């Protein structure tokens, strides 16, 4: 399990650059009989390419970046809550008790637990290359957060990238050891995409 790294990294960007004023997403209860940890659980529409003058695809438009950020935060929180419910359910079944969040992540990092077949299958789908927590989609979401927070101002890329890196450092500390390979690959993908955004060399025509 390596999802905590990207959760913490995205949270760090928001904490350093945005004050939350909206309602948080309602926590969803995990059911062992049917896996609620699915791609349909949280969907957000990727923000349109907007330049600093407020134009969208060359047309005049006003974009409420705070609303976009709030929506993305709510979607992410829904997925986080589902993941935490799964972990708590697993720990409870195996007689484990936790005192704080770090205990939970160290429990996962230790690998000394078992999960039911349905949960394992869904987790494998979610961290696959095209899954919600896969490298490409996760790095895209982190970059989208940064763009929304900055009003799509690439001059703020360095500051936001540093926030992401700090979040990654915090995640590594909470994990208790080096994060798994998928987290390292996500980190590299985020850095690469931030550089492309800052330098104006992002790929165009990419499928959503």
C-alpha positions in Angstrom: 0.0 0.0 0.0 1.5 3.3 -1.1 -1.4 5.6 -1.5 -0.7 7.7 1.6 2.2 9.3 -0.2 0.1 10.9 -2.9 -2.7 11.8 -0.5 -0.3 13.7 1.8 1.5 15.3 -1.1 -1.7 16.7 -2.5 -2.9 17.8 0.9 0.4 19.7 1.4 -0.2 21.7 -1.7 -3.7 22.6 -0.6 -2.6 23.4 3.0 0.2 25.8 1.9 -1.8 27.5 -0.8 -5.5 27.3 -0.1 -7.8 27.9 2.9 -10.7 25.6 2.9 -14.2 27.2 3.3 -16.6 24.7 1.8 -18.1 21.5 3.1 -16.1 18.4 3.2 -17.3 15.3 1.4 -19.6 13.0 3.4 -17.8 9.9 4.6 -18.9 6.7 3.0 -19.1 3.4 4.8 -17.2 0.5 3.5 -19.1 -2.7 3.1 -17.3 -6.0 3.1 -20.0 -7.7 1.0 -19.7 -5.2 -1.9 -16.6 -3.2 -2.6 -17.3 0.6 -2.7 -13.7 1.3 -3.5 -14.4 1.9 -7.2 -13.5 4.3 -10.0 -17.0 5.7 -9.9 -16.6 6.8 -6.3 -14.9 10.1 -7.1 -15.0 11.8 -10.5 -14.0 15.3 -11.3 -13.8 17.1 -14.5 -10.3 18.2 -15.4 -9.9 21.9 -15.5 -9.8 23.6 -18.9 -6.5 25.2 -20.0 -6.9 28.8 -18.9 -4.2 31.5 -19.3 -3.5 34.3 -16.9 -5.7 36.7 -18.8 -8.7 34.5 -17.9 -9.2 33.1 -21.4 -10.2 29.4 -21.9 -9.0 27.9 -25.1 -8.6 31.4 -26.5 -12.0 32.6 -25.4 -12.9 35.1 -22.7 -14.2 33.3 -19.6 -14.2 33.6 -15.8 -13.0 30.5 -14.0 -13.8 30.1 -10.3 -10.6 28.4 -9.2 -11.7 28.1 -5.6 -14.7 26.1 -6.7 -12.6 23.8 -8.8 -10.2 23.2 -5.9 -13.1 22.6 -3.5 -14.5 20.0 -5.9 -11.2 18.2 -6.3 -10.5 18.2 -2.6 -14.0 16.7 -1.9 -13.5 14.0 -4.5 -10.1 13.1 -3.1 -11.4 13.1 0.4 -14.1 10.7 -0.6 -11.5 8.3 -1.9 -9.3 8.7 1.1 -12.2 8.0 3.5 -13.0 4.8 1.5 -9.4 3.7 1.8 -9.3 4.4 5.5 -12.5 2.5 6.1 -11.0 -0.5 4.3 -7.9 -0.3 6.5 -9.8 0.1 9.7 -12.1 -2.8 8.8 -9.1 -5.0 8.1 -7.3 -4.1 11.3 -10.4 -4.6 13.4 -11.0 -8.1 12.0 -7.4 -9.0 12.9 -7.6 -7.6 16.4 -5.3 -4.6 15.7 -5.8 -1.2 17.5 -4.6 2.1 16.3 -3.9 5.3 18.2 -3.1 7.7 15.4 -2.9 8.0 11.7 0.8 7.2 11.6 0.1 3.8 13.3 -2.2 2.9 10.4 0.3 3.6 7.7 3.1 1.8 9.6 0.7 -1.1 9.9 0.3 -1.1 6.1 4.0 -0.7 5.5 4.8 -3.7 7.7 2.7 -5.9 5.4 1.7 -8.2 8.3 -2.0 -8.5 7.4 -4.3 -10.3 5.1 -7.2 -8.9 3.0 -10.2 -10.6 1.4 -10.1 -11.5 -2.3 -12.6 -8.7 -3.4 -10.6 -6.0 -1.6 -7.3 -7.2 -3.0 -8.7 -7.4 -6.6 -10.1 -3.8 -6.3 -6.8 -2.5 -4.9 -4.9 -4.1 -7.7 -7.2 -2.4 -10.3 -6.8 1.0 -8.6 -3.0 1.0 -8.6 -2.8 -0.4 -12.1 -1.3 1.8 -14.8 -4.7 3.1 -15.8 -6.2 3.0 -12.3 -7.3 5.9 -10.1 -4.2 5.6 -8.0 -1.9 4.7 -11.0 1.1 6.9 -11.8 -0.4 8.8 -14.7 -3.8 9.7 -13.2 -2.3 10.5 -9.8 0.4 12.8 -11.2 -2.3 14.4 -13.4 -4.5 15.2 -10.4 -1.6 16.7 -8.5 -0.7 19.0 -11.4 -4.4 19.9 -11.8 -4.5 20.9 -8.1 -1.5 23.1 -8.7 -3.0 24.8 -11.8 -6.3 25.4 -10.0 -4.6 26.9 -7.0 -2.4 29.2 -9.0 -5.0 30.3 -11.6 -2.9 28.3 -14.1 0.1 30.6 -13.5 3.3 28.7 -14.4 5.3 31.3 -12.6 4.1 29.7 -9.3 5.1 26.2 -10.4 8.3 26.1 -8.4 6.6 27.1 -5.1 3.8 24.5 -5.6 6.3 21.8 -6.6 8.2 22.4 -3.4 5.0 22.0 -1.4 4.5 18.6 -3.2 8.0 17.5 -2.3 7.5 18.5 1.3 4.3 16.4 1.3 6.2 13.5 -0.1 8.9 13.8 2.6 6.2 13.8 5.3 4.6 10.7 3.7 7.9 8.9 3.7 8.3 9.7 7.4 4.8 8.5 8.3 5.3 5.3 6.3 8.4 4.6 8.4 10.7 3.5 5.5 11.2 4.1 1.8 8.0 4.3 -0.1 7.2 1.6 -2.7 8.2 1.8 -6.3 4.9 3.2 -7.5 5.2 6.2 -5.2 8.7 6.9 -6.5 7.5 6.7 -10.1 4.6 9.0 -9.3 7.1 11.5 -7.7 9.2 11.5 -10.9 6.1 11.9 -13.1 4.9 14.9 -11.0 8.3 16.6 -11.2 8.4 16.0 -15.0 4.9 17.4 -15.5 5.6 20.5 -13.4 8.7 21.2 -15.4 6.7 20.9 -18.7 4.0 23.2 -17.3 6.5 25.8 -16.2 8.5 25.7 -19.5 5.4 25.6 -21.7 6.3 22.2 -23.2 3.2 20.2 -22.1 1.9 17.6 -24.5 -1.3 18.6 -26.3 -4.1 16.4 -27.6 -3.7 14.0 -24.7 -6.8 11.9 -24.1 -8.7 12.7 -21.0 
